[in-house]
Amino acid sequence: MKPETIDTRERMIVALDFSTLAEVKQCLTSLQGHIRYVKVGMELTYAEGPAVFHYLKELGLKVFVDLKVHDIPNTAKGAMRSLARHGVDMVNVHAAGGVAMMQAAREGLEQGTAAGAAAPLLIGVTMLTSTGKQMMNDELAIAGEVEDVVLHYAKMTKAAGLDGVVASPLEIPVIKKALGDSFVTVTPGIRPLGTDQGDQTRITTPEQAFRLGSDYLVIGRAVTAAKDPAAAWESIVQAVEADRS
């Protein structure tokens, strides 16, 4: 199914950036029934292990496991084979790991997926949204413009047979133009108007991100740190649907 044909709520992923399952349960007390897709990152995975994936799946939620695997090809392959066995819906690797690593990750994912089941979406992380041009040039020693490097990584990702990339909404138009509308784009760095920018630098509002062509948005603290997470979430959904109508 093409992302643009999916309901808005299934295209917006809530980042559960917590350190314990108890905190997740408390947050979901407010959000259950409102959200359909969640992201589990390193902190929660390292604290609770795969049990948190199973808990979320039992609630009927889709799960994006955001571990940004970046290692030698054989290790990346084994990591993806293990993740696939937990029935999650989306996983990722760092595109900077190279084409061979990404191809190995794809093979591992297919090997670990149960017979007859669909493999999770596999996406490549291009450049973190906390990375600006100066940091990329001076600290990472990568010359040029962020957009050009992101597009290069996106092309590598597609060549490796992955489903899409994680990128800032600001780079989505050039990615879609070069690689086609079916190449999935997942965008963090989403900040509704009036919310704190935090440690992100390349950001947009949810409405702007969808206008730029994003397929899936990842929204965290603007929802989970709100006094009323459900109200904050519904406000975002309503703003997006009004903008898209």
Summary of the structure (lengths in Angstrom):
residues: 245
radius of gyration: 17.2
end to end distance: 20.8
largest distance: 47.6
contacts: 815
relative contact order: 0.14
helix: 48%
strand: 16%
